Amino acid sequence: MITAIVMINAENARIPETAQALADTEGVAEVYSCAGDVDLIAIVRVRDHEQIAEVVTNRIDKTPGVARTTTHISFKSYSSADMEAGFSLGE
């Protein structure tokens, strides 16, 4: 599974409905409203790179309220649960 983190600048007056529309988009696993340089962050999880292009350029970018996006592709994920599971092997 490939994960992409999409940073989204949205029209201020449309952030809630834009976030919900993105959350309902196939390929989008999660959407976060946040403070800082961007308005929304979408987590995209798909099987291959071609699907990332499809989801970002043909779905997310065309969602009403989306002004601009920047996409980051993840190489590997880390979490405290993964670390704890690794250390508890053989217990």
C-alpha positions as CSV (number, residue, x, y, z in Angstrom):
1,M,0.0,0.0,0.0
2,I,1.3,3.4,-0.9
3,T,0.6,6.4,1.3
4,A,0.6,10.0,0.2
5,I,0.2,13.0,2.4
6,V,-1.6,15.8,0.6
7,M,-1.4,19.4,2.0
8,I,-4.4,21.4,0.9
9,N,-5.0,25.1,0.8
10,A,-8.8,25.6,0.7
11,E,-11.2,28.5,0.3
12,N,-11.7,29.7,3.8
13,A,-15.5,29.9,3.6
14,R,-15.7,26.3,2.3
15,I,-13.3,24.4,4.6
16,P,-15.9,22.2,6.4
17,E,-17.7,21.1,3.2
18,T,-14.5,20.7,1.3
19,A,-13.1,18.5,4.1
20,Q,-16.2,16.3,4.0
21,A,-16.2,16.0,0.2
22,L,-12.5,15.0,0.4
23,A,-13.2,12.4,3.1
24,D,-15.9,10.9,0.9
25,T,-13.4,10.6,-2.0
26,E,-12.3,7.1,-3.0
27,G,-8.7,6.6,-2.1
28,V,-8.7,9.2,0.7
29,A,-8.4,7.5,4.0
30,E,-8.5,10.5,6.3
31,V,-8.8,14.3,6.3
32,Y,-7.5,16.6,9.0
33,S,-8.4,20.3,9.5
34,C,-5.4,22.0,10.9
35,A,-3.8,25.3,11.8
36,G,-0.6,26.5,10.1
37,D,0.5,26.8,6.5
38,V,-2.3,24.6,5.1
39,D,-6.0,24.3,5.8
40,L,-6.4,20.5,5.3
41,I,-4.3,17.4,5.2
42,A,-5.5,14.4,3.4
43,I,-4.0,10.9,3.8
44,V,-4.3,9.0,0.5
45,R,-3.8,5.2,0.6
46,V,-3.7,3.3,-2.7
47,R,-2.1,0.3,-4.3
48,D,0.1,1.9,-6.9
49,H,1.6,5.3,-8.0
50,E,-0.8,5.6,-11.0
51,Q,-3.7,5.6,-8.5
52,I,-2.0,8.5,-6.5
53,A,-2.0,10.5,-9.7
54,E,-5.7,9.7,-10.3
55,V,-6.8,10.5,-6.8
56,V,-4.8,13.7,-6.4
57,T,-5.1,15.2,-9.9
58,N,-8.5,14.0,-10.9
59,R,-10.4,13.9,-7.6
60,I,-8.7,16.1,-4.9
61,D,-7.7,18.9,-7.2
62,K,-11.1,19.1,-8.7
63,T,-13.0,19.1,-5.4
64,P,-14.9,22.4,-5.0
65,G,-13.1,24.6,-2.4
66,V,-9.6,23.2,-3.1
67,A,-7.3,26.1,-4.1
68,R,-3.9,24.4,-4.2
69,T,-2.3,21.1,-3.2
70,T,1.2,19.8,-2.4
71,T,1.7,16.0,-2.3
72,H,4.3,14.1,-0.3
73,I,4.8,10.3,-0.9
74,S,5.8,8.3,2.1
75,F,8.6,5.7,2.0
76,K,8.0,4.0,5.3
77,S,5.7,4.5,8.3
78,Y,6.8,4.4,12.0
79,S,4.6,4.2,15.1
80,S,5.1,3.5,18.8
81,A,2.8,0.4,18.4
82,D,5.2,-1.0,15.7
83,M,8.2,-0.5,18.0
84,E,6.5,-2.1,21.0
85,A,5.4,-5.1,18.9
86,G,9.0,-5.6,17.6
87,F,10.4,-5.6,21.2
88,S,7.8,-8.0,22.5
89,L,8.6,-10.8,20.0
90,G,9.1,-14.1,21.8
91,E,7.4,-13.0,25.0
